[in-house]
Amino acid sequence: MIKTDFEKAYADFKKVEQPRDIVMFYHKNLWSQSNGKNGFSTANNDEFKPQMKIWKKFIKKGLIKCVEHNNVSKKADDGREWHLLTIQEAGEDNHDIDGMGMFIFGYMVGGCVYAFQKKQNRDAVFKYINS
């Protein structure tokens, strides 16, 4: 994984994103299977709700965490602002650095970064999964 691979994946994502999409994320398995040609995924609200329910359950069981200080807003190189939420394994401090977070947003954080187009969507997801 190198920065130019992620920049190309982001450019490709922008060609196919849909108006209803609310979140973008780096899908490690998809990236590996496509040799870096299709590593970003998106979801609209309806598609993302099942994932939110899973996170909520896993947070209650103490398997994962989503902490507020990792909710940040960052701009990609194209100037577009995104609102990031990070999911991490609970009790772990040595998470893999998320490639999208690092190479697209210049944000080095361990775990899985989810980039929301609207801050209110990111904040609503955070509130729901931690309630």
C-alpha positions in Angstrom: 0.0 0.0 0.0 1.4 3.3 -1.0 0.0 6.8 -1.0 -0.5 6.9 -4.8 -2.6 3.7 -4.7 -4.9 5.3 -2.1 -5.1 8.6 -4.1 -6.1 6.6 -7.2 -8.7 4.6 -5.2 -10.1 7.9 -3.9 -10.3 9.4 -7.4 -12.0 6.2 -8.6 -14.5 6.4 -5.7 -15.4 10.0 -6.6 -16.5 8.8 -10.1 -18.9 6.2 -8.7 -20.2 7.7 -5.5 -24.0 8.2 -5.3 -26.0 11.1 -3.9 -27.5 8.9 -1.2 -24.1 7.7 0.1 -23.4 8.9 3.6 -20.1 7.2 4.4 -16.8 6.0 2.7 -14.4 3.5 4.2 -11.4 1.5 3.2 -12.2 -2.2 2.8 -9.0 -4.1 3.4 -10.2 -7.4 2.0 -11.6 -5.8 -1.1 -8.3 -4.0 -1.6 -6.4 -7.2 -1.4 -8.7 -9.1 -3.8 -8.6 -6.4 -6.4 -4.9 -5.6 -6.1 -5.6 -2.1 -4.9 -8.0 -1.2 -7.7 -11.2 -1.1 -5.6 -10.5 -0.7 -2.0 -13.0 2.0 -1.0 -16.6 1.2 -0.2 -19.6 3.4 0.4 -23.0 3.0 2.1 -26.2 4.9 2.2 -28.2 5.1 5.4 -30.2 2.0 4.8 -27.1 0.0 3.9 -25.3 1.2 7.0 -27.9 0.6 9.6 -27.1 -3.1 10.0 -23.5 -2.3 10.6 -24.4 0.2 13.3 -26.5 -2.4 15.1 -23.5 -4.8 15.0 -21.2 -2.1 16.4 -23.7 -1.2 19.1 -23.9 -4.9 20.2 -20.1 -5.3 20.1 -19.5 -2.1 22.1 -21.9 -3.3 24.8 -20.1 -6.6 25.0 -16.8 -4.8 25.3 -15.3 -6.1 22.1 -14.8 -2.8 20.3 -14.8 0.8 21.2 -15.5 4.1 19.5 -14.1 7.1 21.5 -15.1 10.7 21.0 -11.6 12.1 20.8 -11.2 10.2 17.5 -14.1 12.0 16.0 -12.3 14.5 13.8 -12.9 16.5 10.7 -10.2 16.5 8.0 -9.9 17.6 4.4 -8.7 15.4 1.6 -6.2 16.7 -0.9 -9.0 17.8 -3.1 -10.2 20.2 -0.4 -13.3 18.2 0.4 -14.1 18.0 4.1 -14.9 14.7 5.7 -16.0 13.8 9.3 -14.1 10.8 10.6 -15.2 8.1 13.1 -12.8 5.4 14.2 -13.7 1.9 15.3 -11.1 0.1 17.4 -10.8 -3.2 19.2 -11.4 -2.8 22.9 -8.4 -3.2 25.2 -5.9 -2.9 22.3 -3.4 -0.1 21.8 -1.5 -1.6 18.9 -4.1 -1.3 16.1 -3.1 -1.3 12.5 -3.1 2.3 11.1 -6.0 2.8 8.7 -4.6 3.4 5.2 -7.4 5.7 4.0 -7.1 7.8 7.2 -3.3 8.2 6.8 -3.0 8.6 3.0 -6.2 10.5 2.2 -6.7 12.6 5.3 -3.2 12.7 6.9 -4.7 11.2 10.0 -2.7 8.5 11.7 -5.0 6.5 14.0 -5.2 2.8 14.7 -8.4 1.0 13.9 -10.9 1.4 11.1 -11.8 4.9 9.9 -15.2 5.8 8.4 -15.5 9.1 6.6 -18.9 10.8 6.6 -19.8 13.6 4.3 -21.9 15.3 6.9 -20.9 15.9 10.5 -24.4 15.4 11.8 -24.4 11.8 10.3 -21.1 11.0 11.9 -22.3 12.4 15.3 -25.6 10.5 15.1 -23.8 7.2 14.4 -21.4 7.8 17.3 -24.3 8.6 19.6 -26.4 5.6 18.6 -23.6 3.0 18.8 -22.5 4.3 22.2 -25.9 4.6 23.8 
